[in-house]
Amino acid sequence: MNINNTHARGILCNMNNTVTPRVKSNRELVDEFLDEFRATLTDKVTPTSYTLHIIHGGSAYENLAVDYKTDFDITVSLGRDFVSENFDVDRDESGYFILEAKRHMMHLDCNNLLDSANLRNGLFNAIRHHVDMVTIPDTTITHEEGLSALTVELQEHTGPRRRVSIDLVPQIPFRTWGQCPDLLPLGEMPKCLRQYIDRTNKNKSPCMFFSLGIPKAFRFPNSDQLFNISFSLLEKNFINEETDIRDMVRLVKYIAKRRDWKDRHHFKSFYAKRVAVKYYDELKGKEPWDGCLRLLKGLEEEVSDGVIDGYFVGNQPLREWNDEEAEDFIREIRIVRKMNIKDI
């Protein structure tokens, strides 16, 4: 093992000893909120066409956090009418998806297509109602509506005085891989994901979701018909199964934070997860820094094409850079790849 791998393991160990306990402490407050939130879901004010199920996700639940201020991502999975069996899926020329209802339900337009904006408004109203019913001693609870999530802020006034941000993201669960067009063939996936999808199919559990907001919706004349596809559970299972690759992704996140990639290069941490799945065969079995370098090279290869490939679905990039932005980011990645990790 070379010295960079030794230093990389030291950095990972330090984050486990410092960041992870703080994240776990914040997670205790989140869990208290979610327990109270669940308890309100029997309230009769919620329309009977909705059922809500809580699914944990994101860095805070994948041991990927590099900062104790990590936000908590909570999928609010819908039920009743809003499940995969009740829809046919089509691909719009925008690259996003249209859901056509097989039966009558709320929030349909005149063409029997599910209206994403109408559904989002109805769900946000319902979720806000339940959040407003939650009380935690000595804690202020506020919320703000975003594109596809209701962000809840918890601020303790006594004790550890924790401040936590939670994104409640309502999503439509899909249980079958073949129902959606243009998905990656199962045979091309890492074995752990093929097995995971097989288990979810047998258990009638979701393997993917459709979210109710798309980036820059104003660009599309039919934006109220469009849904974005999410593979958060696949990424979560991959990261939790492939712990060596999880460490590589965490090191990329560590570098991104140290060198301010979010503001300088529009980098988001889930890009690293998606690239890690795509380059799985070349990452498996490597030492943490060696794997991190290969992951950075994969990221560079993606950015050189001007996009981060969506991988799970064809022709839907996660992020696009113009030529100048791409060249600047590639230069930065190459600088990092030549550095010793202790100097980053």
Number of C-alpha atoms within 10 A of each C-alpha: 8 9 12 17 18 14 16 22 17 13 16 19 13 12 20 16 11 13 20 20 13 17 23 15 13 23 17 12 19 19 11 13 20 16 12 17 18 15 13 17 19 10 11 8 10 18 11 9 12 17 16 17 15 16 13 17 17 21 21 22 17 18 20 26 22 25 18 18 16 19 20 23 21 22 25 22 24 20 16 11 19 21 18 22 14 16 19 14 16 17 15 13 8 13 16 18 19 24 23 19 20 12 11 10 13 15 17 19 14 8 9 15 20 24 24 24 19 16 17 21 14 16 23 20 15 16 21 16 16 20 22 13 14 17 14 14 8 12 17 13 17 14 17 12 15 13 14 20 23 21 19 19 18 21 17 17 13 10 7 9 12 16 15 21 19 19 21 25 24 27 29 22 23 24 20 19 18 11 15 17 13 14 14 15 12 16 9 11 16 15 11 14 21 15 13 16 21 16 14 16 16 11 10 12 14 22 22 22 24 23 22 26 23 18 9 9 13 10 9 13 8 13 19 22 22 28 26 19 22 19 16 18 21 21 20 18 15 23 22 16 13 15 14 17 26 23 22 29 27 24 26 23 24 21 18 21 16 11 15 13 17 12 11 13 17 13 17 15 20 16 17 23 22 22 21 28 22 20 15 17 10 13 21 14 13 14 20 25 24 18 24 26 20 19 27 23 16 19 24 21 15 18 23 16 14 19 18 23 22 18 17 21 18 13 14 18 14 14 16 16 17 11 13 10 16 20 16 12 22 21 12 16 19 14 11 17 14 9 11 14 18 11 6 12
